[in-house]
Amino acid sequence: MSSSQTSTQSIIPPSLLRSSSSHRHHHHHHRHHHSRSSSRHSHTSADEKEKNTDNSTAVGVTSTSSSSTTIKEKEKEKATVTTEKKKSKHKFSLASFRVIRKIGQGRYSKVYMANLKSKNINMALKVLPKNKEIAKIIHQIREEIKIQSHLNHRNILRLYDYFRDERKIYLVLEYAPKGSVLEFQKRFSNFSESITSKIIKQTADGLKYIHSKHIVHRDLKPENLLVDENNDIKISDFGCAVFTSNIVPGTLYGTLDYFSPEMIESKMYDERIDIWSLGVIMFELLVGKTPFDDPSVNNIYRKIKAVDYSIPSKVSTSANDLITNILIYDPEKRYSLTDILSHPWIFKYND
């Protein structure tokens, strides 16, 4: 929502696109807690130390302000300071917003467009009920908040804050008024090379920032690429994200069509699975379907492992070259994000 964001060519000029529909196979399963191991907290230890220092300093000042204070009074003062800290931690409450309408729904959550009354700014409220299902994945939700709240890049959807009441958990997110790339796909069969190049470039920019923080998204797909008022791409939904040091081989996260060979073969993987997903998205936007699309789930697994796909002749030689260098079985030989961002096909359509 930054005013510094420059306007790009419209993501969906109707004259460049034709109508159709798309489908994809969702890999439904519970996200296992062991893939979010406690060792991950070492990556946020600096933040935790900072919080602890703030609290201890505040308490220290209070408790030494009077040498005649009794031990009980000291403890009381400490508790008061801690409570005040907790109360002031969140910038917003439900009363801060005027809820306008529902704009989305996931397996566990509903998303609403809401107006921040104090500034008359539209934001998105992701609402999760406090029920038994949510209790099972509460660790995952905490990790999502921890990861996304520390990311600040023009191509990543901002998480500004979160808060709770007795019945629900609320995530305060940046609002992307033009919806998702998937919504455009449902109306149009395929995108022009110019538009696709802009989407891939901006997504690669966002991914490069995410990976620089040693984070893997693990669920990159058109549904999770949102479009703001300036036609900038915003990578969203960090529910499957993880620090690279906490990846557990054999854990399947995300959507089958976008899985990399190393993930489905239960090998050790890293941020390069996101690059594979980016290649799948590029193919899909240009062709109108995913490269390994098949009615049979087993066949999709087989095709991904064999890298069995073909690029239609309507795709330009330059775009063909980029896809071919991303969808490579061996992640060591797969194009890096730097390679992608310096490819002639990206330069051709991006200033």
C-alpha contacts under 8 A as a table, 3 or more apart, distances in Angstrom:
res1	aa1	res2	aa2	distance
1	M	5	Q	7.56
1	M	174	E	7.10
1	M	175	Y	7.86
1	M	228	D	7.47
2	S	5	Q	5.67
2	S	154	R	7.59
3	S	6	T	7.89
5	Q	154	R	7.32
5	Q	230	N	6.91
5	Q	232	D	7.77
6	T	230	N	6.61
7	S	230	N	4.73
7	S	231	N	6.41
7	S	232	D	7.54
8	T	230	N	6.67
8	T	231	N	5.98
8	T	232	D	7.23
9	Q	195	I	7.79
9	Q	231	N	7.28
10	S	13	P	6.11
10	S	195	I	7.88
10	S	231	N	6.13
11	I	195	I	5.85
11	I	199	I	7.96
11	I	231	N	6.17
12	I	16	L	7.69
12	I	17	L	7.53
12	I	184	F	7.28
12	I	191	F	7.70
12	I	195	I	7.51
13	P	16	L	5.75
13	P	17	L	7.05
14	P	17	L	5.28
14	P	18	R	7.38
15	S	18	R	7.81
16	L	191	F	7.00
16	L	192	S	5.95
17	L	188	F	5.74
17	L	189	S	6.80
17	L	190	N	6.12
17	L	191	F	5.82
17	L	192	S	6.88
18	R	187	R	7.87
18	R	188	F	4.96
18	R	189	S	5.45
18	R	190	N	6.82
19	S	186	K	7.82
19	S	187	R	5.34
19	S	188	F	4.02
19	S	189	S	5.18
20	S	185	Q	7.73
20	S	186	K	6.46
20	S	187	R	5.99
20	S	188	F	5.24
20	S	189	S	4.52
21	S	185	Q	6.81
21	S	186	K	4.69
21	S	187	R	6.50
21	S	188	F	7.00
21	S	189	S	6.36
22	S	185	Q	6.78
22	S	186	K	5.90
22	S	189	S	7.64
22	S	288	G	7.29
22	S	289	K	6.69
23	H	289	K	7.95
24	R	257	D	6.63
24	R	293	D	7.84
25	H	255	T	6.63
25	H	256	L	5.97
25	H	257	D	6.35
25	H	297	V	7.57
26	H	254	G	7.59
26	H	255	T	4.80
26	H	256	L	5.98
26	H	257	D	7.84
27	H	253	Y	7.63
27	H	254	G	6.53
27	H	255	T	5.07
27	H	256	L	5.51
31	R	35	S	8.00
31	R	137	I	7.44
31	R	140	Q	7.77
31	R	253	Y	7.16
32	H	35	S	5.92
32	H	36	R	7.69
32	H	251	T	7.60
33	H	36	R	5.43
33	H	37	S	7.05
33	H	137	I	7.84
33	H	139	H	7.27
33	H	140	Q	7.33
34	H	37	S	5.32
34	H	248	V	7.70
35	S	246	N	6.60
35	S	247	I	6.10
35	S	248	V	5.45
35	S	251	T	6.95
36	R	40	R	6.90
36	R	139	H	7.98
36	R	140	Q	7.34
36	R	143	E	7.84
36	R	242	V	7.04
36	R	246	N	6.38
36	R	247	I	7.71
37	S	40	R	5.90
37	S	246	N	6.23
38	S	41	H	5.76
39	S	42	S	5.81
39	S	246	N	6.90
40	R	43	H	5.86
40	R	44	T	7.72
40	R	243	F	6.68
40	R	245	S	7.07
40	R	246	N	5.84
41	H	44	T	5.30
41	H	45	S	6.24
42	S	45	S	5.02
43	H	46	A	7.52
44	T	47	D	5.39
44	T	48	E	6.33
45	S	48	E	4.92
45	S	49	K	5.95
46	A	49	K	5.09
46	A	50	E	6.14
47	D	50	E	5.03
47	D	51	K	6.24
48	E	51	K	5.09
48	E	52	N	6.10
49	K	52	N	4.99
49	K	53	T	5.97
50	E	53	T	5.09
50	E	54	D	6.19
51	K	54	D	5.13
51	K	55	N	6.28
52	N	55	N	5.15
52	N	56	S	6.04
53	T	56	S	5.17
53	T	57	T	5.91
54	D	57	T	5.28
54	D	58	A	6.20
55	N	58	A	5.23
55	N	59	V	6.13
55	N	81	V	7.88
55	N	82	T	6.98
55	N	85	K	7.71
56	S	59	V	5.07
56	S	60	G	5.84
57	T	60	G	4.97
57	T	61	V	6.24
58	A	61	V	5.37
58	A	62	T	6.40
58	A	81	V	7.23
59	V	62	T	5.11
59	V	63	S	6.01
59	V	77	E	7.52
59	V	78	K	5.44
59	V	81	V	6.52
59	V	82	T	7.99
60	G	63	S	5.24
60	G	64	T	6.15
61	V	64	T	5.53
61	V	65	S	6.16
62	T	65	S	5.41
62	T	74	K	7.98
62	T	77	E	6.91
62	T	78	K	7.56
63	S	66	S	7.01
63	S	69	T	7.65
63	S	74	K	5.43
63	S	77	E	6.99
63	S	78	K	7.34
64	T	67	S	6.17
66	S	69	T	5.58
69	T	73	E	6.12
69	T	74	K	6.45
70	T	73	E	5.16
70	T	74	K	6.21
71	I	74	K	5.01
71	I	75	E	6.26
72	K	75	E	5.14
72	K	76	K	6.17
73	E	76	K	4.91
73	E	77	E	6.13
74	K	77	E	5.11
74	K	78	K	6.18
75	E	78	K	5.03
75	E	79	A	6.20
76	K	79	A	5.16
76	K	80	T	6.23
77	E	80	T	5.00
77	E	81	V	6.22
78	K	81	V	5.23
78	K	82	T	6.18
79	A	82	T	5.10
79	A	83	T	6.08
80	T	83	T	5.12
80	T	84	E	6.15
81	V	84	E	5.08
81	V	85	K	6.16
82	T	85	K	5.04
82	T	86	K	6.29
83	T	86	K	5.10
83	T	87	K	6.18
84	E	87	K	5.05
84	E	88	S	6.17
85	K	88	S	5.26
85	K	89	K	6.12
86	K	89	K	5.22
86	K	90	H	7.97
87	K	90	H	7.00
88	S	91	K	7.16
90	H	93	S	7.68
90	H	161	D	6.60
90	H	162	Y	6.82
90	H	163	F	6.38
91	K	161	D	6.86
92	F	95	A	7.89
92	F	96	S	5.89
92	F	161	D	7.23
92	F	162	Y	7.59
92	F	163	F	7.02
93	S	96	S	5.36
93	S	97	F	7.60
93	S	163	F	6.42
93	S	164	R	7.90
94	L	97	F	5.73
95	A	98	R	7.61
96	S	116	L	5.96
96	S	117	K	6.00
96	S	118	S	7.28
97	F	114	A	5.95
97	F	115	N	5.36
97	F	116	L	4.72
97	F	117	K	5.61
98	R	114	A	5.48
98	R	115	N	5.08
98	R	116	L	6.65
98	R	117	K	6.62
99	V	112	Y	6.79
99	V	113	M	6.29
99	V	114	A	4.23
99	V	115	N	6.35
100	I	112	Y	7.09
100	I	113	M	5.57
100	I	114	A	5.26
100	I	115	N	7.06
101	R	112	Y	5.55
101	R	113	M	5.48
101	R	114	A	7.28
102	K	110	K	7.27
102	K	111	V	5.89
102	K	112	Y	4.21
102	K	113	M	6.21
103	I	110	K	7.99
103	I	111	V	5.70
103	I	112	Y	5.29
103	I	113	M	6.27
104	G	110	K	5.91
104	G	111	V	4.89
104	G	112	Y	6.89
105	Q	108	Y	7.91
105	Q	109	S	5.85
105	Q	110	K	4.30
105	Q	111	V	5.86
106	G	109	S	5.05
106	G	110	K	6.14
108	Y	128	L	6.39
108	Y	129	P	7.91
108	Y	133	E	7.90
108	Y	134	I	7.19
109	S	126	K	6.49
109	S	127	V	5.49
109	S	128	L	4.77
109	S	129	P	7.39
110	K	126	K	5.81
110	K	127	V	5.32
110	K	128	L	6.84
111	V	124	A	6.54
111	V	125	L	5.49
111	V	126	K	4.37
111	V	127	V	6.11
112	Y	124	A	5.56
112	Y	125	L	5.07
112	Y	126	K	6.50
112	Y	127	V	7.83
113	M	122	N	6.70
113	M	123	M	5.95
113	M	124	A	4.75
113	M	125	L	6.37
113	M	175	Y	7.26
114	A	122	N	5.58
114	A	123	M	5.35
114	A	124	A	5.83
114	A	125	L	6.50
115	N	120	N	6.02
115	N	121	I	5.50
115	N	122	N	4.35
115	N	123	M	6.06
116	L	119	K	5.85
116	L	120	N	5.36
116	L	121	I	5.20
116	L	122	N	6.09
116	L	123	M	6.88
117	K	120	N	5.11
117	K	121	I	7.32
122	N	175	Y	6.38
123	M	172	V	6.94
123	M	173	L	5.99
123	M	174	E	5.28
123	M	175	Y	4.54
124	A	172	V	6.02
124	A	173	L	4.92
124	A	174	E	5.87
124	A	175	Y	4.93
125	L	170	Y	6.31
125	L	171	L	5.64
125	L	172	V	5.01
125	L	173	L	6.14
126	K	170	Y	5.64
126	K	171	L	4.94
126	K	172	V	6.65
126	K	173	L	7.33
127	V	168	K	6.67
127	V	169	I	5.81
127	V	170	Y	4.75
127	V	171	L	6.57
128	L	134	I	7.44
128	L	168	K	5.61
128	L	169	I	5.09
128	L	170	Y	6.48
129	P	134	I	6.99
129	P	167	R	6.10
129	P	168	K	4.43
129	P	169	I	6.32
130	K	134	I	6.03
130	K	135	A	7.01
130	K	166	E	7.94
130	K	167	R	5.37
130	K	168	K	5.14
130	K	169	I	6.87
131	N	134	I	5.37
131	N	135	A	6.17
132	K	135	A	4.94
132	K	136	K	6.50
133	E	136	K	5.39
133	E	137	I	6.98
134	I	137	I	5.24
134	I	138	I	5.76
135	A	138	I	5.11
136	K	139	H	7.80
137	I	140	Q	5.20
137	I	141	I	6.44
138	I	141	I	5.00
138	I	142	R	6.21
139	H	142	R	5.11
139	H	143	E	6.29
140	Q	143	E	5.09
140	Q	144	E	6.21
140	Q	239	G	6.79
140	Q	240	C	7.91
141	I	144	E	5.00
141	I	145	I	6.27
141	I	239	G	6.78
142	R	145	I	5.19
142	R	146	K	6.09
143	E	146	K	4.95
143	E	147	I	6.05
143	E	239	G	7.78
143	E	242	V	7.97
144	E	147	I	5.32
144	E	148	Q	6.00
144	E	238	F	5.44
144	E	239	G	5.17
144	E	240	C	7.55
144	E	241	A	6.88
145	I	148	Q	5.41
145	I	149	S	5.73
145	I	159	L	7.57
145	I	162	Y	7.84
146	K	149	S	5.71
146	K	150	H	6.85
147	I	150	H	5.79
147	I	151	L	6.99
147	I	238	F	7.48
147	I	241	A	7.62
148	Q	151	L	5.32
148	Q	158	R	7.08
148	Q	159	L	5.92
148	Q	238	F	6.52
149	S	158	R	6.98
149	S	159	L	4.99
149	S	160	Y	6.43
149	S	161	D	7.23
151	L	156	I	7.32
151	L	158	R	7.04
151	L	210	I	7.50
152	N	156	I	6.87
152	N	158	R	6.57
153	H	156	I	5.35
153	H	157	L	7.96
153	H	158	R	7.98
153	H	206	G	6.79
153	H	209	Y	7.34
154	R	157	L	7.77
154	R	206	G	7.51
154	R	232	D	7.78
154	R	234	K	7.25
155	N	202	Q	6.37
155	N	203	T	6.72
155	N	205	D	7.05
155	N	206	G	4.92
155	N	232	D	6.76
155	N	233	I	5.45
155	N	234	K	4.41
155	N	235	I	6.08
156	I	206	G	5.98
156	I	233	I	7.64
156	I	234	K	4.53
156	I	235	I	4.59
156	I	236	S	6.45
157	L	173	L	7.12
157	L	174	E	5.87
157	L	234	K	5.04
157	L	235	I	5.72
157	L	236	S	5.34
158	R	173	L	5.75
158	R	174	E	5.19
159	L	171	L	7.15
159	L	172	V	5.96
159	L	173	L	4.56
159	L	174	E	6.47
160	Y	171	L	7.91
160	Y	172	V	5.56
160	Y	173	L	5.81
160	Y	174	E	7.32
161	D	171	L	6.20
161	D	172	V	5.16
161	D	173	L	7.44
162	Y	169	I	7.43
162	Y	170	Y	5.44
162	Y	171	L	4.39
162	Y	172	V	5.65
163	F	169	I	6.13
163	F	170	Y	5.35
163	F	171	L	6.79
164	R	167	R	7.74
164	R	168	K	5.83
164	R	169	I	4.51
164	R	170	Y	5.96
165	D	168	K	5.56
165	D	169	I	6.69
175	Y	228	D	7.39
176	A	179	G	6.07
176	A	226	L	6.17
176	A	227	V	5.55
176	A	228	D	4.21
176	A	229	E	6.77
176	A	234	K	7.79
177	P	227	V	6.93
177	P	228	D	5.54
177	P	229	E	6.05
178	K	226	L	7.29
178	K	227	V	5.17
178	K	228	D	5.70
178	K	229	E	6.51
178	K	231	N	7.87
179	G	183	E	6.75
179	G	226	L	5.52
179	G	227	V	5.70
179	G	228	D	7.60
180	S	183	E	5.33
180	S	184	F	6.94
180	S	222	P	6.79
180	S	223	E	5.63
180	S	224	N	6.73
180	S	225	L	5.55
180	S	226	L	4.16
180	S	227	V	5.95
181	V	184	F	5.18
181	V	185	Q	6.33
181	V	222	P	5.03
181	V	223	E	6.13
181	V	224	N	7.78
181	V	225	L	5.76
181	V	226	L	6.16
181	V	227	V	7.13
182	L	185	Q	4.84
182	L	186	K	6.34
182	L	222	P	4.79
182	L	223	E	4.73
182	L	225	L	7.79
183	E	186	K	5.22
183	E	187	R	6.79
183	E	223	E	7.49
184	F	187	R	5.28
184	F	188	F	6.02
185	Q	188	F	4.96
185	Q	189	S	6.05
185	Q	190	N	6.86
185	Q	285	L	7.70
185	Q	288	G	7.73
186	K	189	S	7.26
188	F	191	F	7.46
189	S	287	V	7.74
189	S	288	G	4.99
190	N	284	E	7.57
190	N	285	L	5.30
190	N	286	L	5.29
190	N	287	V	5.77
190	N	288	G	4.65
191	F	195	I	6.28
191	F	196	T	5.99
191	F	285	L	5.45
191	F	286	L	5.47
191	F	287	V	7.99
191	F	288	G	7.93
192	S	195	I	5.38
192	S	196	T	6.11
192	S	286	L	6.67
193	E	196	T	5.01
193	E	197	S	5.86
193	E	286	L	6.66
193	E	319	A	7.94
194	S	197	S	5.27
194	S	198	K	6.52
194	S	349	Y	5.47
195	I	198	K	5.22
195	I	199	I	6.37
196	T	199	I	5.09
196	T	200	I	6.10
196	T	282	M	6.80
196	T	285	L	6.34
196	T	286	L	6.86
197	S	200	I	5.16
197	S	201	K	5.95
197	S	345	W	7.13
197	S	346	I	5.65
197	S	349	Y	6.28
197	S	350	N	7.45
198	K	201	K	5.14
198	K	202	Q	6.17
198	K	346	I	7.50
198	K	349	Y	6.82
198	K	350	N	6.35
199	I	202	Q	5.39
199	I	203	T	6.07
199	I	233	I	6.54
200	I	203	T	5.09
200	I	204	A	5.95
200	I	278	L	7.25
200	I	282	M	6.64
201	K	204	A	5.13
201	K	205	D	6.22
201	K	341	L	6.42
201	K	346	I	6.44
201	K	350	N	7.85
202	Q	205	D	5.01
202	Q	206	G	6.32
202	Q	232	D	7.41
202	Q	233	I	6.10
203	T	206	G	5.12
203	T	207	L	6.10
203	T	225	L	7.92
203	T	233	I	6.59
203	T	234	K	7.56
203	T	235	I	6.90
203	T	278	L	7.94
204	A	207	L	4.95
204	A	208	K	6.01
204	A	278	L	7.77
204	A	337	L	6.22
204	A	340	I	7.68
204	A	341	L	7.09
205	D	208	K	5.21
205	D	209	Y	6.60
205	D	341	L	7.88
206	G	209	Y	5.29
206	G	210	I	6.34
206	G	234	K	7.85
206	G	235	I	6.96
207	L	210	I	4.90
207	L	211	H	5.97
207	L	274	D	7.83
207	L	337	L	7.94
208	K	211	H	5.20
208	K	212	S	6.11
208	K	337	L	6.51
209	Y	212	S	5.05
209	Y	213	K	6.71
210	I	213	K	5.39
210	I	214	H	6.89
210	I	215	I	5.65
210	I	216	V	7.07
210	I	217	H	7.71
211	H	214	H	4.89
211	H	215	I	5.15
211	H	216	V	6.31
211	H	271	E	6.52
212	S	215	I	7.40
214	H	243	F	5.63
214	H	244	T	5.64
214	H	245	S	7.97
214	H	271	E	7.97
215	I	241	A	6.73
215	I	242	V	5.59
215	I	243	F	4.39
215	I	244	T	5.75
215	I	271	E	7.22
216	V	241	A	5.51
216	V	242	V	5.47
216	V	243	F	6.18
216	V	244	T	6.32
216	V	270	D	7.03
216	V	271	E	5.01
216	V	274	D	6.94
217	H	220	L	6.58
217	H	238	F	6.29
217	H	240	C	6.38
217	H	241	A	4.31
217	H	242	V	6.75
217	H	271	E	7.80
217	H	274	D	6.66
218	R	240	C	5.78
218	R	241	A	5.78
218	R	242	V	7.82
218	R	253	Y	6.39
218	R	254	G	6.06
218	R	273	I	7.07
218	R	274	D	6.15
219	D	224	N	7.74
219	D	237	D	7.90
219	D	238	F	7.81
219	D	240	C	6.28
219	D	241	A	7.61
219	D	253	Y	6.92
219	D	254	G	4.47
219	D	255	T	6.65
219	D	258	Y	7.83
219	D	274	D	7.79
220	L	224	N	6.34
220	L	225	L	7.78
220	L	235	I	7.99
220	L	254	G	7.71
220	L	258	Y	7.44
220	L	274	D	6.54
220	L	277	S	6.05
220	L	278	L	7.12
221	K	224	N	5.52
221	K	225	L	6.78
221	K	255	T	8.00
221	K	258	Y	7.07
221	K	277	S	7.03
221	K	278	L	7.73
221	K	281	I	6.42
222	P	225	L	5.17
222	P	281	I	6.82
223	E	226	L	7.44
224	N	235	I	6.04
224	N	236	S	5.10
224	N	237	D	6.13
225	L	233	I	6.20
225	L	234	K	5.60
225	L	235	I	4.88
225	L	236	S	6.14
226	L	233	I	5.63
226	L	234	K	4.91
226	L	235	I	6.39
226	L	236	S	6.86
227	V	230	N	7.84
227	V	231	N	5.51
227	V	232	D	5.58
227	V	233	I	4.85
227	V	234	K	6.04
228	D	231	N	5.26
228	D	232	D	5.48
228	D	233	I	6.71
228	D	234	K	7.21
229	E	232	D	7.36
237	D	240	C	7.74
238	F	241	A	4.98
240	C	253	Y	6.34
240	C	254	G	6.90
242	V	246	N	6.68
242	V	247	I	6.86
243	F	246	N	5.52
243	F	247	I	6.94
244	T	247	I	5.56
244	T	270	D	6.06
244	T	271	E	7.10
247	I	268	M	7.82
247	I	269	Y	7.46
247	I	270	D	7.53
248	V	251	T	6.14
248	V	268	M	7.30
249	P	263	M	7.35
249	P	266	S	5.25
249	P	267	K	5.50
249	P	268	M	4.93
249	P	269	Y	6.89
250	G	263	M	6.92
250	G	264	I	7.42
250	G	265	E	7.51
250	G	266	S	4.04
250	G	267	K	6.75
250	G	268	M	7.96
251	T	263	M	7.76
251	T	266	S	7.29
252	L	263	M	6.86
252	L	264	I	7.15
254	G	258	Y	7.65
254	G	259	F	7.41
255	T	258	Y	5.81
255	T	259	F	6.65
256	L	259	F	5.21
256	L	300	I	7.87
256	L	301	Y	7.94
257	D	280	V	7.97
257	D	290	T	6.80
257	D	292	F	6.77
257	D	293	D	7.05
257	D	300	I	7.21
258	Y	276	W	7.49
258	Y	277	S	4.99
258	Y	280	V	6.23
258	Y	281	I	7.91
259	F	263	M	6.42
259	F	264	I	6.75
259	F	273	I	7.38
259	F	276	W	7.76
259	F	277	S	6.78
259	F	304	I	7.72
260	S	263	M	5.40
260	S	264	I	6.62
260	S	273	I	5.66
260	S	276	W	6.00
260	S	277	S	7.08
260	S	304	I	6.93
260	S	305	K	7.94
261	P	264	I	5.44
261	P	265	E	6.06
261	P	304	I	5.84
261	P	305	K	4.93
261	P	307	V	7.95
261	P	329	Y	6.33
262	E	265	E	5.16
262	E	266	S	6.29
262	E	267	K	5.14
262	E	268	M	6.95
262	E	269	Y	6.19
262	E	273	I	7.86
262	E	329	Y	7.85
263	M	266	S	5.26
263	M	267	K	6.05
263	M	268	M	7.45
263	M	269	Y	6.43
263	M	273	I	7.56
264	I	267	K	7.68
264	I	301	Y	7.37
264	I	305	K	7.73
265	E	305	K	7.68
269	Y	272	R	7.36
269	Y	273	I	6.91
270	D	273	I	6.27
271	E	274	D	5.66
271	E	275	I	7.26
272	R	275	I	4.98
272	R	276	W	6.48
272	R	331	P	6.35
272	R	334	R	7.93
272	R	336	S	7.70
273	I	276	W	5.09
273	I	277	S	6.37
273	I	331	P	7.95
274	D	277	S	5.00
274	D	278	L	6.22
275	I	278	L	4.94
275	I	279	G	6.42
275	I	326	I	6.97
275	I	335	Y	7.83
275	I	336	S	7.30
275	I	337	L	7.10
276	W	279	G	5.12
276	W	280	V	6.44
276	W	326	I	6.07
276	W	327	L	5.84
276	W	328	I	7.90
277	S	280	V	5.00
277	S	281	I	6.22
278	L	281	I	5.04
278	L	282	M	6.19
279	G	282	M	5.06
279	G	283	F	6.29
279	G	323	I	5.70
279	G	326	I	5.51
279	G	327	L	6.03
280	V	283	F	5.22
280	V	284	E	6.12
280	V	290	T	6.26
280	V	291	P	6.50
280	V	327	L	7.49
281	I	284	E	4.96
281	I	285	L	6.08
281	I	290	T	7.27
282	M	285	L	5.33
282	M	286	L	6.36
282	M	323	I	7.20
283	F	286	L	5.35
283	F	287	V	5.88
283	F	288	G	7.85
283	F	289	K	7.54
283	F	290	T	6.49
283	F	291	P	6.46
283	F	311	I	7.94
283	F	323	I	6.83
284	E	287	V	5.23
284	E	288	G	5.11
284	E	289	K	4.70
284	E	290	T	4.65
284	E	291	P	6.81
285	L	288	G	5.67
285	L	289	K	7.42
286	L	315	V	7.10
287	V	290	T	7.76
287	V	312	P	7.42
287	V	315	V	7.69
289	K	293	D	6.77
290	T	293	D	5.25
291	P	309	Y	5.62
291	P	310	S	7.26
291	P	311	I	7.93
292	F	300	I	5.68
292	F	303	K	5.89
292	F	304	I	6.36
292	F	308	D	7.04
292	F	309	Y	6.09
293	D	300	I	6.38
294	D	297	V	7.00
294	D	299	N	6.41
294	D	300	I	5.86
295	P	299	N	7.83
296	S	299	N	5.16
296	S	300	I	6.48
297	V	300	I	5.10
297	V	301	Y	6.47
298	N	301	Y	5.17
298	N	302	R	6.26
299	N	302	R	4.91
299	N	303	K	5.96
300	I	303	K	5.11
300	I	304	I	6.12
301	Y	304	I	5.33
301	Y	305	K	6.30
302	R	305	K	5.28
302	R	306	A	6.18
303	K	306	A	5.08
303	K	307	V	5.62
303	K	308	D	4.76
303	K	309	Y	7.24
304	I	307	V	4.80
304	I	308	D	6.42
305	K	308	D	7.76
305	K	329	Y	7.52
306	A	329	Y	7.87
307	V	327	L	7.31
307	V	328	I	7.29
307	V	329	Y	6.56
311	I	315	V	7.02
311	I	320	N	6.94
312	P	315	V	5.95
313	S	316	S	7.35
315	V	319	A	6.44
315	V	320	N	6.25
316	S	319	A	5.29
316	S	320	N	6.00
317	T	320	N	4.98
317	T	321	D	6.14
318	S	321	D	5.11
318	S	322	L	6.51
318	S	344	P	7.24
318	S	345	W	5.70
319	A	322	L	5.18
319	A	323	I	6.29
319	A	345	W	6.06
320	N	323	I	5.28
320	N	324	T	6.07
321	D	324	T	5.17
321	D	325	N	6.28
322	L	325	N	5.21
322	L	326	I	6.33
322	L	340	I	7.25
322	L	343	H	7.31
322	L	345	W	7.57
323	I	326	I	5.18
323	I	327	L	6.08
324	T	327	L	5.51
324	T	328	I	6.93
325	N	328	I	6.13
325	N	334	R	6.03
325	N	335	Y	5.70
326	I	334	R	5.26
326	I	335	Y	5.17
327	L	334	R	6.90
328	I	331	P	6.76
328	I	333	K	6.80
328	I	334	R	5.26
329	Y	333	K	8.00
329	Y	334	R	7.48
330	D	333	K	5.49
330	D	334	R	6.36
331	P	334	R	4.85
335	Y	338	T	7.94
335	Y	339	D	5.65
335	Y	340	I	6.50
336	S	339	D	5.06
336	S	340	I	6.33
337	L	340	I	4.95
337	L	341	L	6.06
338	T	341	L	5.17
338	T	342	S	6.18
339	D	342	S	5.30
339	D	343	H	6.18
340	I	343	H	5.23
340	I	346	I	7.40
341	L	346	I	6.25
341	L	347	F	7.73
342	S	346	I	6.87
342	S	347	F	6.88
343	H	346	I	5.48
343	H	347	F	6.49
344	P	347	F	4.96
344	P	348	K	5.90
345	W	348	K	5.22
345	W	349	Y	7.00
346	I	349	Y	5.92
346	I	350	N	6.22
347	F	350	N	5.29
347	F	351	D	7.09
348	K	351	D	7.98
